[in-house]
Amino acid sequence: MASGKSVPAGSGPPNLWEEFSRFHGACAAVLGRAERCLDQGEALSESEKSELRTMALNLGALGRLLHGKRGRDMRLLAERLDQVLKRCGLEAAARDLDGEEPERDPATMAN
């Protein structure tokens, strides 16, 4: 492509915020499914519970790194996830990180 030409929307590799949006959507879908199962009285498998605990760690880490709206989005998902974990009789993992101050990485702040 010649210099000075922009890349048409939708072509090329996804940017960071498109990836964030996909991750957020996938987490929300998994949580929705888990909530529906629990609402219908179905128990989650040990494998599903393990995946939810892993998701809690990832959401907690992202909630600490991201700022503004995206950080709040991660924390809201983490709160929903904590409720699901509690309903499964598990310790809430995502809230453990909630009181921590977000990391102030200059590379993250520059974007």
KOLZA-769583 format. One record per residue: residue in three letters; x, y, z of N, C-alpha, C in turn. Coordinates in Angstrom, 2 decimals. Atoms other than C-alpha are relative to their C-alpha. Last residue first. Example, Ala and Ser with C-alpha at 12.3 -4.5 7.8 and 13.67 -1.06 7.14 Angstrom:
<rs>
<r type="SER" n_px="-0.82" n_py="-1.19" n_pz="-0.06" ca_px="13.67" ca_py="-1.06" ca_pz="7.14" c_px="-0.77" c_py="1.09" c_pz="0.73"/>
<r type="ALA" n_px="0.89" n_py="-1.19" n_pz="0.00" ca_px="12.30" ca_py="-4.50" ca_pz="7.80" c_px="0.90" c_py="1.20" c_pz="0.00"/>
</rs>
This chain:
<rs>
<r type="ASN" n_px="0.99" n_py="0.32" n_pz="1.04" ca_px="-2.10" ca_py="5.02" ca_pz="24.84" c_px="-1.34" c_py="0.57" c_pz="0.28"/>
<r type="ALA" n_px="-0.27" n_py="-0.76" n_pz="1.22" ca_px="0.66" ca_py="6.69" ca_pz="26.86" c_px="-1.06" c_py="-0.23" c_pz="-1.05"/>
<r type="MET" n_px="0.58" n_py="-1.33" n_pz="-0.10" ca_px="-0.78" ca_py="5.45" ca_pz="30.18" c_px="0.16" c_py="0.80" c_pz="-1.29"/>
<r type="THR" n_px="1.44" n_py="0.13" n_pz="0.05" ca_px="-0.08" ca_py="1.82" ca_pz="29.35" c_px="-0.66" c_py="1.38" c_pz="-0.03"/>
<r type="ALA" n_px="0.33" n_py="0.50" n_pz="1.33" ca_px="3.56" ca_py="2.49" ca_pz="28.51" c_px="-1.51" c_py="-0.12" c_pz="-0.16"/>
<r type="PRO" n_px="-0.07" n_py="-1.08" n_pz="0.99" ca_px="3.91" ca_py="4.68" ca_pz="31.61" c_px="-0.36" c_py="-0.46" c_pz="-1.41"/>
<r type="ASP" n_px="-1.06" n_py="0.31" n_pz="0.94" ca_px="2.67" ca_py="1.81" ca_pz="33.82" c_px="0.04" c_py="1.10" c_pz="-1.06"/>
<r type="ARG" n_px="-0.23" n_py="-1.21" n_pz="0.79" ca_px="0.55" ca_py="3.23" ca_pz="36.61" c_px="1.21" c_py="-0.21" c_pz="-0.90"/>
<r type="GLU" n_px="-1.41" n_py="-0.23" n_pz="0.30" ca_px="-0.83" ca_py="0.02" ca_pz="38.07" c_px="0.14" c_py="1.21" c_pz="-0.89"/>
<r type="PRO" n_px="-0.45" n_py="0.40" n_pz="1.34" ca_px="-4.38" ca_py="0.36" ca_pz="39.30" c_px="1.48" c_py="0.30" c_pz="-0.19"/>
<r type="GLU" n_px="-0.13" n_py="-1.15" n_pz="0.89" ca_px="-4.68" ca_py="0.71" ca_pz="43.11" c_px="0.45" c_py="-0.48" c_pz="-1.38"/>
<r type="GLU" n_px="-1.34" n_py="-0.40" n_pz="0.38" ca_px="-5.74" ca_py="-2.45" ca_pz="44.85" c_px="-0.05" c_py="1.18" c_pz="-0.95"/>
<r type="GLY" n_px="-0.45" n_py="-1.15" n_pz="-0.76" ca_px="-9.15" ca_py="-2.65" ca_pz="46.48" c_px="1.37" c_py="0.51" c_pz="-0.39"/>
<r type="ASP" n_px="0.79" n_py="-1.20" n_pz="0.25" ca_px="-10.65" ca_py="-4.88" ca_pz="43.80" c_px="0.53" c_py="1.23" c_pz="0.72"/>
<r type="LEU" n_px="-0.85" n_py="-1.00" n_pz="0.64" ca_px="-7.90" ca_py="-7.50" ca_pz="43.80" c_px="-0.68" c_py="1.35" c_pz="-0.11"/>
<r type="ASP" n_px="-1.23" n_py="-0.13" n_pz="-0.78" ca_px="-9.53" ca_py="-9.89" ca_pz="46.26" c_px="0.89" c_py="1.11" c_pz="-0.54"/>
<r type="ARG" n_px="0.09" n_py="-1.13" n_pz="-0.91" ca_px="-12.83" ca_py="-9.18" ca_pz="44.51" c_px="1.27" c_py="0.20" c_pz="0.81"/>
<r type="ALA" n_px="-0.22" n_py="-1.26" n_pz="0.71" ca_px="-11.94" ca_py="-11.50" ca_pz="41.61" c_px="0.00" c_py="1.19" c_pz="0.95"/>
<r type="ALA" n_px="-1.41" n_py="-0.28" n_pz="0.28" ca_px="-11.45" ca_py="-14.65" ca_pz="43.68" c_px="0.22" c_py="1.39" c_pz="-0.57"/>
<r type="ALA" n_px="-0.08" n_py="-1.02" n_pz="1.05" ca_px="-14.82" ca_py="-15.11" ca_pz="45.36" c_px="1.45" c_py="0.40" c_pz="-0.20"/>
<r type="GLU" n_px="-0.47" n_py="-1.31" n_pz="-0.47" ca_px="-14.56" ca_py="-18.30" ca_pz="47.38" c_px="0.10" c_py="0.95" c_pz="-1.19"/>
<r type="LEU" n_px="-1.44" n_py="-0.25" n_pz="0.10" ca_px="-16.59" ca_py="-21.16" ca_pz="45.99" c_px="0.33" c_py="1.39" c_pz="0.53"/>
<r type="GLY" n_px="-0.63" n_py="0.36" n_pz="-1.26" ca_px="-20.03" ca_py="-22.41" ca_pz="47.00" c_px="1.51" c_py="0.19" c_pz="0.01"/>
<r type="CYS" n_px="-0.56" n_py="1.35" n_pz="0.16" ca_px="-21.30" ca_py="-22.42" ca_pz="43.42" c_px="0.65" c_py="-0.48" c_pz="1.30"/>
<r type="ARG" n_px="1.14" n_py="0.90" n_pz="0.18" ca_px="-23.52" ca_py="-19.43" ca_pz="44.22" c_px="0.44" c_py="-1.45" c_pz="-0.18"/>
<r type="LYS" n_px="0.65" n_py="0.16" n_pz="-1.31" ca_px="-20.43" ca_py="-17.68" ca_pz="45.57" c_px="-1.18" c_py="-0.96" c_pz="-0.10"/>
<r type="LEU" n_px="-0.86" n_py="0.86" n_pz="-0.82" ca_px="-18.59" ca_py="-18.31" ca_pz="42.29" c_px="-0.62" c_py="-0.24" c_pz="1.37"/>
<r type="VAL" n_px="0.12" n_py="1.37" n_pz="0.52" ca_px="-21.52" ca_py="-16.89" ca_pz="40.30" c_px="0.84" c_py="-0.95" c_pz="0.85"/>
<r type="GLN" n_px="1.32" n_py="0.49" n_pz="-0.39" ca_px="-21.62" ca_py="-13.78" ca_pz="42.50" c_px="-0.22" c_py="-1.44" c_pz="-0.47"/>
<r type="ASP" n_px="-0.04" n_py="0.29" n_pz="-1.44" ca_px="-17.87" ca_py="-13.32" ca_pz="42.13" c_px="-1.34" c_py="-0.56" c_pz="0.47"/>
<r type="LEU" n_px="-0.67" n_py="1.29" n_pz="-0.14" ca_px="-18.27" ca_py="-13.57" ca_pz="38.35" c_px="0.08" c_py="-0.40" c_pz="1.47"/>
<r type="ARG" n_px="0.96" n_py="1.04" n_pz="0.42" ca_px="-20.80" ca_py="-10.77" ca_pz="38.34" c_px="0.59" c_py="-1.38" c_pz="0.22"/>
<r type="GLU" n_px="1.03" n_py="0.04" n_pz="-1.04" ca_px="-18.36" ca_py="-8.63" ca_pz="40.36" c_px="-1.06" c_py="-1.05" c_pz="-0.34"/>
<r type="ALA" n_px="-0.57" n_py="0.70" n_pz="-1.15" ca_px="-15.51" ca_py="-9.52" ca_pz="37.99" c_px="-1.02" c_py="-0.11" c_pz="1.13"/>
<r type="LEU" n_px="0.01" n_py="1.43" n_pz="0.32" ca_px="-17.64" ca_py="-8.51" ca_pz="35.01" c_px="0.52" c_py="-0.81" c_pz="1.18"/>
<r type="LEU" n_px="1.40" n_py="0.42" n_pz="-0.02" ca_px="-18.25" ca_py="-5.15" ca_pz="36.67" c_px="-0.13" c_py="-1.48" c_pz="-0.34"/>
<r type="ARG" n_px="0.41" n_py="0.16" n_pz="-1.40" ca_px="-14.52" ca_py="-4.82" ca_pz="37.43" c_px="-1.46" c_py="-0.42" c_pz="0.12"/>
<r type="MET" n_px="-0.62" n_py="1.21" n_pz="-0.54" ca_px="-13.62" ca_py="-5.48" ca_pz="33.80" c_px="-0.44" c_py="-0.24" c_pz="1.44"/>
<r type="ASP" n_px="0.62" n_py="1.16" n_pz="0.65" ca_px="-16.11" ca_py="-2.90" ca_pz="32.55" c_px="0.55" c_py="-1.31" c_pz="0.54"/>
<r type="ARG" n_px="1.30" n_py="0.20" n_pz="-0.66" ca_px="-14.84" ca_py="-0.40" ca_pz="35.13" c_px="-0.71" c_py="-1.20" c_pz="-0.60"/>
<r type="GLY" n_px="-0.29" n_py="0.55" n_pz="-1.33" ca_px="-11.30" ca_py="-0.86" ca_pz="33.80" c_px="-1.29" c_py="-0.27" c_pz="0.76"/>
<r type="ARG" n_px="-0.38" n_py="1.40" n_pz="0.20" ca_px="-12.57" ca_py="-0.35" ca_pz="30.26" c_px="0.35" c_py="-0.68" c_pz="1.32"/>
<r type="LYS" n_px="1.15" n_py="0.83" n_pz="0.34" ca_px="-14.44" ca_py="2.81" ca_pz="31.23" c_px="0.38" c_py="-1.47" c_pz="-0.13"/>
<r type="GLY" n_px="1.21" n_py="-0.58" n_pz="0.55" ca_px="-11.50" ca_py="4.47" ca_pz="32.93" c_px="-1.08" c_py="-1.02" c_pz="-0.26"/>
<r type="HIS" n_px="0.49" n_py="-1.20" n_pz="-0.68" ca_px="-8.27" ca_py="2.60" ca_pz="33.43" c_px="-1.30" c_py="0.45" c_pz="-0.64"/>
<r type="LEU" n_px="0.79" n_py="-0.90" n_pz="0.83" ca_px="-7.01" ca_py="-0.86" ca_pz="32.56" c_px="-0.56" c_py="1.14" c_pz="0.84"/>
<r type="LEU" n_px="-0.81" n_py="-0.63" n_pz="1.06" ca_px="-4.18" ca_py="-2.57" ca_pz="34.41" c_px="-0.77" c_py="1.06" c_pz="-0.79"/>
<r type="ARG" n_px="-1.07" n_py="-0.80" n_pz="-0.60" ca_px="-5.89" ca_py="-3.42" ca_pz="37.71" c_px="0.77" c_py="0.77" c_pz="-1.06"/>
<r type="GLY" n_px="0.62" n_py="-1.10" n_pz="-0.73" ca_px="-9.12" ca_py="-4.56" ca_pz="36.08" c_px="1.02" c_py="0.91" c_pz="0.64"/>
<r type="LEU" n_px="0.35" n_py="-1.03" n_pz="0.98" ca_px="-7.06" ca_py="-6.63" ca_pz="33.66" c_px="-0.64" c_py="1.21" c_pz="0.67"/>
<r type="ALA" n_px="-1.24" n_py="-0.59" n_pz="0.52" ca_px="-5.47" ca_py="-8.53" ca_pz="36.54" c_px="-0.30" c_py="1.11" c_pz="-1.01"/>
<r type="GLY" n_px="-0.61" n_py="-0.80" n_pz="-1.06" ca_px="-8.79" ca_py="-9.07" ca_pz="38.28" c_px="1.26" c_py="0.69" c_pz="-0.48"/>
<r type="LEU" n_px="0.78" n_py="-1.24" n_pz="-0.13" ca_px="-10.44" ca_py="-10.18" ca_pz="35.06" c_px="0.59" c_py="0.90" c_pz="1.07"/>
<r type="ASN" n_px="-0.25" n_py="-0.84" n_pz="1.18" ca_px="-7.65" ca_py="-12.69" ca_pz="34.41" c_px="-0.75" c_py="1.33" c_pz="0.10"/>
<r type="LEU" n_px="-1.38" n_py="-0.51" n_pz="-0.10" ca_px="-7.80" ca_py="-14.09" ca_pz="37.96" c_px="0.31" c_py="0.95" c_pz="-1.16"/>
<r type="ALA" n_px="-0.04" n_py="-0.98" n_pz="-1.09" ca_px="-11.58" ca_py="-14.37" ca_pz="37.82" c_px="1.39" c_py="0.60" c_pz="0.14"/>
<r type="MET" n_px="0.55" n_py="-1.25" n_pz="0.53" ca_px="-11.39" ca_py="-16.10" ca_pz="34.42" c_px="0.05" c_py="1.09" c_pz="1.06"/>
<r type="THR" n_px="-1.05" n_py="-0.56" n_pz="0.87" ca_px="-9.12" ca_py="-18.73" ca_pz="35.97" c_px="-0.46" c_py="1.33" c_pz="-0.59"/>
<r type="ARG" n_px="-1.03" n_py="-0.52" n_pz="-0.91" ca_px="-11.69" ca_py="-19.25" ca_pz="38.74" c_px="1.15" c_py="0.61" c_pz="-0.80"/>
<r type="LEU" n_px="0.50" n_py="-1.25" n_pz="-0.58" ca_px="-14.42" ca_py="-19.55" ca_pz="36.11" c_px="1.02" c_py="0.61" c_pz="0.96"/>
<r type="GLU" n_px="-0.11" n_py="-1.04" n_pz="1.03" ca_px="-12.39" ca_py="-22.14" ca_pz="34.20" c_px="-0.49" c_py="1.35" c_pz="0.52"/>
<r type="SER" n_px="-1.42" n_py="-0.31" n_pz="0.14" ca_px="-12.00" ca_py="-24.20" ca_pz="37.37" c_px="0.22" c_py="1.11" c_pz="-1.03"/>
<r type="LYS" n_px="-0.37" n_py="-0.81" n_pz="-1.17" ca_px="-15.73" ca_py="-24.00" ca_pz="38.02" c_px="1.46" c_py="0.41" c_pz="-0.07"/>
<r type="GLU" n_px="0.57" n_py="-1.34" n_pz="0.19" ca_px="-16.41" ca_py="-25.21" ca_pz="34.48" c_px="0.37" c_py="0.93" c_pz="1.16"/>
<r type="SER" n_px="-0.76" n_py="-0.64" n_pz="1.08" ca_px="-14.02" ca_py="-28.14" ca_pz="34.94" c_px="-0.50" c_py="1.42" c_pz="-0.24"/>
<r type="GLU" n_px="-1.26" n_py="-0.45" n_pz="-0.61" ca_px="-15.60" ca_py="-29.02" ca_pz="38.29" c_px="0.86" c_py="0.71" c_pz="-1.04"/>
<r type="SER" n_px="-1.00" n_py="1.05" n_pz="-0.16" ca_px="-18.96" ca_py="-29.16" ca_pz="36.51" c_px="1.25" c_py="0.57" c_pz="0.67"/>
<r type="LEU" n_px="-1.12" n_py="-0.12" n_pz="0.93" ca_px="-21.59" ca_py="-26.50" ca_pz="37.11" c_px="0.99" c_py="-1.13" c_pz="0.28"/>
<r type="ALA" n_px="-1.32" n_py="-0.19" n_pz="-0.60" ca_px="-24.77" ca_py="-27.56" ca_pz="38.88" c_px="1.05" c_py="0.14" c_pz="-1.10"/>
<r type="GLU" n_px="-1.03" n_py="0.91" n_pz="0.49" ca_px="-28.14" ca_py="-27.05" ca_pz="37.24" c_px="1.34" c_py="0.32" c_pz="0.66"/>
<r type="GLY" n_px="-0.30" n_py="1.03" n_pz="-0.98" ca_px="-30.86" ca_py="-25.38" ca_pz="39.29" c_px="1.03" c_py="-1.02" c_pz="-0.45"/>
<r type="GLN" n_px="0.82" n_py="1.17" n_pz="0.30" ca_px="-32.30" ca_py="-23.41" ca_pz="36.39" c_px="0.28" c_py="-1.17" c_pz="0.94"/>
<r type="ASP" n_px="1.40" n_py="-0.41" n_pz="-0.18" ca_px="-30.92" ca_py="-20.14" ca_pz="37.80" c_px="-0.94" c_py="-1.18" c_pz="-0.23"/>
<r type="LEU" n_px="0.26" n_py="-0.06" n_pz="-1.44" ca_px="-27.51" ca_py="-21.87" ca_pz="38.14" c_px="-1.45" c_py="0.41" c_pz="0.28"/>
<r type="CYS" n_px="-0.07" n_py="1.37" n_pz="-0.54" ca_px="-27.49" ca_py="-22.84" ca_pz="34.47" c_px="-0.35" c_py="0.00" c_pz="1.48"/>
<r type="ARG" n_px="1.22" n_py="0.71" n_pz="0.42" ca_px="-28.67" ca_py="-19.36" ca_pz="33.43" c_px="-0.03" c_py="-1.41" c_pz="0.56"/>
<r type="GLU" n_px="1.12" n_py="-0.52" n_pz="-0.78" ca_px="-25.93" ca_py="-17.69" ca_pz="35.51" c_px="-1.30" c_py="-0.71" c_pz="-0.36"/>
<r type="ALA" n_px="-0.14" n_py="0.54" n_pz="-1.36" ca_px="-23.26" ca_py="-19.95" ca_pz="33.99" c_px="-1.17" c_py="0.47" c_pz="0.87"/>
<r type="ARG" n_px="0.31" n_py="1.43" n_pz="0.05" ca_px="-24.48" ca_py="-19.14" ca_pz="30.46" c_px="0.05" c_py="-0.61" c_pz="1.40"/>
<r type="GLY" n_px="1.43" n_py="0.13" n_pz="0.25" ca_px="-24.52" ca_py="-15.41" ca_pz="31.16" c_px="-0.43" c_py="-1.45" c_pz="-0.01"/>
<r type="LEU" n_px="0.70" n_py="-0.31" n_pz="-1.26" ca_px="-21.05" ca_py="-15.60" ca_pz="32.67" c_px="-1.50" c_py="-0.14" c_pz="-0.15"/>
<r type="VAL" n_px="-0.26" n_py="1.12" n_pz="-0.91" ca_px="-19.71" ca_py="-17.36" ca_pz="29.57" c_px="-0.72" c_py="0.23" c_pz="1.33"/>
<r type="ALA" n_px="0.78" n_py="1.14" n_pz="0.48" ca_px="-21.36" ca_py="-14.76" ca_pz="27.32" c_px="0.17" c_py="-1.21" c_pz="0.92"/>
<r type="ALA" n_px="1.40" n_py="-0.27" n_pz="-0.31" ca_px="-20.00" ca_py="-11.85" ca_pz="29.37" c_px="-0.88" c_py="-1.17" c_pz="-0.42"/>
<r type="CYS" n_px="0.17" n_py="0.16" n_pz="-1.45" ca_px="-16.50" ca_py="-13.34" ca_pz="29.22" c_px="-1.46" c_py="0.20" c_pz="0.40"/>
<r type="ALA" n_px="-0.12" n_py="1.43" n_pz="-0.31" ca_px="-16.73" ca_py="-13.75" ca_pz="25.44" c_px="-0.20" c_py="-0.25" c_pz="1.49"/>
<r type="GLY" n_px="1.19" n_py="0.70" n_pz="0.48" ca_px="-18.02" ca_py="-10.21" ca_pz="24.97" c_px="0.01" c_py="-1.48" c_pz="0.32"/>
<r type="HIS" n_px="1.10" n_py="-0.41" n_pz="-0.87" ca_px="-15.26" ca_py="-8.72" ca_pz="27.13" c_px="-1.28" c_py="-0.74" c_pz="-0.39"/>
<r type="PHE" n_px="-0.22" n_py="0.65" n_pz="-1.29" ca_px="-12.61" ca_py="-10.71" ca_pz="25.26" c_px="-1.16" c_py="0.31" c_pz="0.95"/>
<r type="ARG" n_px="0.26" n_py="1.44" n_pz="0.18" ca_px="-14.02" ca_py="-9.62" ca_pz="21.89" c_px="0.14" c_py="-0.75" c_pz="1.32"/>
<r type="SER" n_px="1.44" n_py="0.15" n_pz="0.20" ca_px="-14.17" ca_py="-5.97" ca_pz="22.98" c_px="-0.38" c_py="-1.47" c_pz="-0.17"/>
<r type="PHE" n_px="0.63" n_py="-0.20" n_pz="-1.30" ca_px="-10.62" ca_py="-6.13" ca_pz="24.33" c_px="-1.50" c_py="-0.24" c_pz="-0.12"/>
<r type="GLU" n_px="-0.27" n_py="1.22" n_pz="-0.76" ca_px="-9.43" ca_py="-7.57" ca_pz="21.00" c_px="-0.64" c_py="0.08" c_pz="1.39"/>
<r type="GLU" n_px="0.87" n_py="1.02" n_pz="0.60" ca_px="-11.13" ca_py="-4.71" ca_pz="19.16" c_px="0.18" c_py="-1.32" c_pz="0.73"/>
<r type="TRP" n_px="1.35" n_py="-0.22" n_pz="-0.53" ca_px="-9.49" ca_py="-2.33" ca_pz="21.62" c_px="-1.01" c_py="-0.93" c_pz="-0.62"/>
<r type="LEU" n_px="0.13" n_py="0.40" n_pz="-1.40" ca_px="-6.02" ca_py="-3.76" ca_pz="20.97" c_px="-1.43" c_py="0.14" c_pz="0.50"/>
<r type="ASN" n_px="-0.78" n_py="-0.78" n_pz="-0.94" ca_px="-6.28" ca_py="-3.48" ca_pz="17.19" c_px="-0.30" c_py="-0.45" c_pz="1.43"/>
<r type="PRO" n_px="0.81" n_py="-0.78" n_pz="-0.94" ca_px="-7.49" ca_py="-6.21" ca_pz="14.90" c_px="0.90" c_py="0.79" c_pz="0.95"/>
<r type="PRO" n_px="0.16" n_py="0.65" n_pz="-1.31" ca_px="-5.11" ca_py="-7.21" ca_pz="12.10" c_px="-0.83" c_py="0.87" c_pz="0.95"/>
<r type="GLY" n_px="-1.20" n_py="-0.05" n_pz="-0.84" ca_px="-5.73" ca_py="-5.80" ca_pz="8.65" c_px="-0.26" c_py="-0.64" c_pz="1.35"/>
<r type="SER" n_px="-1.09" n_py="0.77" n_pz="0.59" ca_px="-9.05" ca_py="-5.08" ca_pz="7.05" c_px="1.22" c_py="0.15" c_pz="0.88"/>
<r type="GLY" n_px="0.30" n_py="1.42" n_pz="0.07" ca_px="-12.21" ca_py="-4.13" ca_pz="8.91" c_px="1.08" c_py="-0.83" c_pz="-0.66"/>
<r type="ALA" n_px="0.51" n_py="0.59" n_pz="-1.25" ca_px="-11.92" ca_py="-0.43" ca_pz="8.23" c_px="-0.32" c_py="-1.47" c_pz="-0.22"/>
<r type="PRO" n_px="1.46" n_py="0.01" n_pz="-0.14" ca_px="-9.90" ca_py="0.34" ca_pz="5.10" c_px="-0.43" c_py="-0.69" c_pz="1.29"/>
<r type="VAL" n_px="0.50" n_py="1.36" n_pz="0.16" ca_px="-6.19" ca_py="0.91" ca_pz="5.71" c_px="-1.51" c_py="0.04" c_pz="0.18"/>
<r type="SER" n_px="0.49" n_py="0.66" n_pz="-1.21" ca_px="-5.18" ca_py="4.50" ca_pz="5.19" c_px="-0.49" c_py="-1.40" c_pz="-0.34"/>
<r type="LYS" n_px="1.31" n_py="0.63" n_pz="0.19" ca_px="-3.04" ca_py="5.68" ca_pz="2.31" c_px="-0.42" c_py="-0.67" c_pz="1.31"/>
<r type="GLY" n_px="1.05" n_py="-1.01" n_pz="-0.07" ca_px="-0.23" ca_py="8.11" ca_pz="3.11" c_px="-1.39" c_py="-0.56" c_pz="-0.21"/>
<r type="SER" n_px="-0.03" n_py="-0.78" n_pz="-1.24" ca_px="2.41" ca_py="5.68" ca_pz="1.93" c_px="-1.06" c_py="1.09" c_pz="-0.04"/>
<r type="ALA" n_px="-0.79" n_py="-1.23" n_pz="0.10" ca_px="1.32" ca_py="3.44" ca_pz="-0.88" c_px="-0.04" c_py="0.77" c_pz="1.30"/>
<r type="MET" n_px="0.84" n_py="-1.17" n_pz="0.00" ca_px="0.00" ca_py="0.00" ca_pz="0.00" c_px="0.89" c_py="1.24" c_pz="0.00"/>
</rs>
